[in-house]
Amino acid sequence: MTRAIATLILGVLMSVSASAQSVSDQAKKLQSSSIVVDTHDDTTQRLLDPKFDLAVRHSDGNIDIPRMREGGLSAIFFSIWISSKILGPDAVKQALDQIDAVRETVRKHPNDLLLATSAADVREAKKQGKIAVLMGVEGGHMMGNDLSVLRTFAALGVRYMTLTHMDNNEWADSSTDKPAHNGLSDFGKKVVLEMNRLGMIVDIAHVSDKTFYDALETSKAPVFSSHSSCRAICNAARNMTDDMMRDLAKHGGVIQINYHVGFLSQEFRDYEKAHPEAEKEINDEVARRCQGDEGTCKLVAGDQVVRDFMEAGKLPKVDWTKIVEHIDHAVKIAGVDHVGLGSDFDGAVMPIGMQDVSHLPQITDALLKKGYSEADIRKILGENTLRVLSEAEHISHDLNSK
């Protein structure tokens, strides 16, 4: 081991240790007693690997049962995701395979996990000392333009669907594609209304601004963004403007703050654009570390490589406190009743000091130090999300009673 590498590793360990030690007893107690919900985790991709065991503490990735318990996570939405380039029956089949993988994971670990389809289920899991497992489909392309597939998703326990992913689908525009439908098509509006009837939350992460406003106008229940941050701080199309957050709040919705460094830091984002060669260097290092591994190595290695490069000064450093900055801004704009947590763990690059779910209490501690009341912190940690889930259930009941 070279001295440079040893120094780098020591620096990382010291940074992690310092962060962990900084959490106050008050924050630990508050975290333990609160219902803490994360609305977006891509760990589902790892569940497809027969070699991966969620019950074992891993040295890579962001999520497993031991670290979820250490971080005080009460409920997790596993993302059902495939590339938005995959369409039709293949998309439906792969989505169903992932839903099955989540349900099988719960079945295999009944002492730790409880499949939840309602706010009441989440509270029951907390009472039983278990982690509530929920699901969200990340991209409307996976329903294959068929409302019966959407109904199947709901019957299997899916409780939100992101209307688009990186590309437009046949009925909605994405934030990262050229407009094709001027927001939601007529069929897209039918999708939103059917989701209302089914009790599924309409997720506007990834959608274009026009799609967001069309969904807000169409939906009879509050919508949320399962994993977005604030565009005023970091100008990414995936983030929400202040006006969007205000309008989301007026309709009872919640913005769940995303921890991805490219959505947290404008400096990092600007550097990426100015230095395209950095992406090649990252990809080359990921390929080197994952040589011969056909599993999910690349999924989690990219996260670690970018953090290592930040620590080594090859990329602008993004500290975990940027998450708190986005939370604080969203609270000031939308109000404390309309902000939550949607990490994007195991699907994005985490900032330094938030390398896995065990570090969640740092957010609680930071909010306490900023003067947030315990009641307001409980809202951000999970109560706001449970409110939206409950309201979606009530709207569904009303619509089905007519």
N, C-alpha and C positions, 0 to 999 in steps of 0.2 A: 504494500500500500504506500503510495507516495505521500509526502508531507502535505501537498495541496489537497489531496482527496481526504486525508485524515482531518485536516483543518475544516474542510467543508462539512464532513459528517458531524464533527464536534459542534460546529456552529448550528447545524440543524437541530441536533439533540438539545443543545442549550436553549434554543429558541422555543422548542416544544415544551421543555421542562419549565421554563419561565412562564409560559402561557398557562400551563396546567396549574402551577402553584399560585397564580394570581387570582384564582376564583375564590371568592369569600364564602364563609359558612352560610351567610344569608342566601347567596345565589344558589348554593348547592341544595339547601332546603327548599327554596322556591322551585327549582328545577324538578326536584323529586316529587313535590306535591302537586305540580301543575300537569295538565294534559298537554303534552308537547307533540305537535303534528308537523310532519314534513310532507308537503304535497307533491314532491317530484323526485324520484330516485330511479336511476337506470340500472340498478343492480339486477333487474330481471334478466339481462343478457347473461350474467354470470350463472343464474339459476338454470340456464339451459345446458350448462357444462356439467356432465355427470360427476366430474372430479371436484366440483365446488360444493362445499358444505357450509351453509349459512350459520350453523351452530358453532362453528370453530372460529377462533380469533385468527384473522389473517394479517400478514405483514404488508400486504398490498391492498389496493382498493380502499373504499371509504366506509363500507357497510358490512356488518355481520352482527349476529345476536349479542355476543359479549360486548362489543363496542356500542351497540345501540343502548344496552342497559347501562353501561358506564356513562353515556351521554344523557341519560334520562329521557330518551325518545319513547313516547307513548304510542304513536301511530305513524305508519309509513304508507304512502301511496307508491306502490311499485308501478313504474311506467311500462306500458305495453307499447313497444316501439319497433318499427321497421322503417327502412329508407322510404321516403316518399316517391322514389323512382319505381318502387314495386307496387303494382296495381292489380286489381281484379281478384280472381280466386286465390292466387298465390298470397296476396296481401291478407286476405281473410284467414287463410289456413295458418299463416305464420303468427297472426295475432292470436288465434285460438290456441296455438301451441304454447305461446307465452302465458296466456291466462291459465292454461292447465298447469304450467310449471309453477306459477305462484300458488295455485290452490294445492298442488302436491307438496310444496314446501311447507305450507301450513299444516297439512295432514301429517307430515313426518315429524313435526315439532309441536305437538299439542300442549306441551307444558310451558312453552315460551310464546307461542303465537296464537292469535284468534282471528279468523276471517271476519272482517267487519263490512257491513253494507249500510250502516246507519250511524248517526251520532250516538244513539243509545248503545250500539255495539261497542263503539270506541270507549265510552264511559264504563261499560261492563268489563272490557278488557283491562282497563286501569284498575278496577276494583279487584279483579282476579290476579293482578300482578303479571299480566301478559302484555305483549305488544300487539296492537291492532294492525292488521294487514288489510289495506284497501288497494284498489287498482284504478288507474287512469289510462285510457287509450290516447297515445300521443300522435294524433293525426287522423283526420276524418277519412283519408284515403283507404284506411283499413276496413271500412264498412262496405267497400265495393259498390257504392251508390245504391245500397239496398237497405231500406229501413228495417227489414226483417232481421238483418245481421246486427243492426244497432240494438234491436230488441233482444237478440241473443246475448250480446255483450252485457246488457243490463241484467238479464236473468242470471248470468254467470258471476255477477258481483261487481262489474265495472261501475264506478260512480262518478267519473267525469270523462269527457272526451275533448281533446284539443281539436279545434275545428280544422286547422291545417298544421303541416310541419314546414319544412324548408321550401317546398314547392307548392304552387297552387294545386288544388284538386279540381274536380270537375264542377264544383259548386261554391268555392270560396277562394279568396285571394290571400296569399301568404305575405308576410312582411319582408321576405327575402326573395321574392320573385316579382316579375313584371305584372301589373294588374291585368286581369283577363275578364273579370266578372263585375267590376265596379263594386267590390265588396262581396256580399252574399247574393247568390242567384235565388230565384224563387224556390228551387228545390232546397237550397241551403237554409232558407228560412223554415221550410218544413222540417228539416233535420233538427233545428233549434227547438221548434215547438214539440217535436216528438221526444226530444231529450227532456223537456219540461214535464211531459206526461209520464215519462219513465222515472223521473226523480234523479236524472243524471245532471251534474253541474256542467254548464257550458263553459269551457276553458278557452280563453282568448289569447293565451301565450302563443306566439308565432304568427298570429294573424296580422294582416295589414290594418292600418288605422281605420280605413273605411269599413273593413269587415268587422272590426271591433264595434264601431258605432251602429252598424246594421244589427249585430247580435244583441247589443244593448237595447236597441229599440224593439227588437222582435221578442226577446225572451220575457217570459212572465215571471221568472225567478231570477234572483241575483246571479250574476256571472262572476267568475274570478280568473285571474291569471296565475296558473299553477307554478310558474317559474320565470318571472321577469323582474327587472330592476328599474331604476329611475333614469330616464333619458336626459334630464337636466344635469346629472352628474357624469354620465357616460353616454355619449350619443350613438347608441346602437339601435338599429331598427327594431330589435327584439325587446327593447325597453319601452316603458310607458312615459308619455309626456305628462306634465303637471295637469294639463286640462283633462287628459284621459283619466288620470287618477281621481280627479274631482268628480268627473261624470260617473266613473265606476262607483264611487262612494255614494253618490246621490241615489243610485239604484241598489244600494245595499251590498255591493260586491267587495272583494278583497284582492289586493295585490300581494302575491307571495314572493318575497325577495329571493332572487337567484344569486348563488355564490360564485358563479363563473368569473374568472379574472377579467375576461374580455367584455363582460357586462358591468363590472364594478369600476374599472379604472380607465379613464380617458388616455392617460399616459401610456398604458400598456397597449391599448387599441391603436393609438397613433404610431407606436413603435412597430407593431405588426404590419401596418400598411406601408410604412417607410422602409421596412427591411424584410421583403418577401423571402430572402435567403434564410431567415431564421426558421421558417417553417420546414425547409428542407433539412436543416441541421437537426431540428427536433425529430422529424420523421426518421432520419438516419439513425439517431440514437435509440429511438423506440425499436426500430428493426433490429438493431444490434442486441438490445436487451431481451428481445422476444425471439431470438433466433431459434428455430426448430419448435416453437410453441404455437400450435394451431388452435389453441383455446382462446380465452378472452384476455390474453396478456396485453394486447395492444390497447384494449379498452381502458385498462387501468394504468398502463405504463406511461401513456402520454401525460396524464395528470402529474405523475411523479417526476418525469423528465423536465417538464416546464418549471415545476417548483425548484428542482435542482439547478436549472439554468438561472432562475431568479436569484437563488442563494449565491450562485457563483458570479453574479453580476453580468451575465450574458443577456439578460432580459430585465426590464424595469420590475422592481419588486412591488408586489401587491400584497399588503398585509390584511389579515382577517378583519381588522377594524373597519375596513371599507364596507363590509356587510352592515355594520352598525350605522355607518354614515348614510347608507341607502335607506335603512329602516327609519332612521330619524327624519330624513327628508320626506319619506312617504307619509309618516305620521303627521308632519307639519302641513302637508298638502291635503291628504285625504282624510286624516283623522285617525285616532288610535283604534277605532272600531273596524278599520278597513285595511289592516296590514298583517301579514303572516310570513311564514317561512317556507320556501320551496327550493331547497339547496341545489338540485341537479347533481347530487352525489353519484359517483360511478358513471357519470356521463359528461363531465366537464372538468375544467382545471380549477382546483380549489386554491384559494390564497394561502400564503404562508401563515401557519398557526391554526389553520382550519382543515388539516389534512384528512380528518375523518370525523365521524359522527360523535366520537367521544369528547370532542372539544365544544360541543354545543353550549355547555354551561357558561362558557366565556361570553357568549352573547347576552345571556341573562345578567351576568355580573356587570358587563359594560353598560347595560340599560339602567341598572340600579345606580351605578356611579353617575349616570347622566341625570338622575333625579326622577326617573319613571317610578310610578307607584307599583307595588306588587300586583294590584288588580289589573292595571294596564298591561303589565308584562305578561300576565296570564292570557290576556286577550291576544297579544301578538304571538305567543308561543303556540296557541291552538284553539282558544275559545272562539275567535273570529271565524276560523275555518269550520268549526262544528256548527256555528250559527248558520252559515251558508248551506252546509249539508242538510241541516234541519229544515231550513226554509225550502230547499229543493224538494224534500220529502213531503212537506205540507202542501206545496203547490201541486205536486203529483197527485196527492190524495184528493185535493179539491177538483182537479181536472178529471180524474177518473170517477168521481162521484156524480158528475153532471150527466 
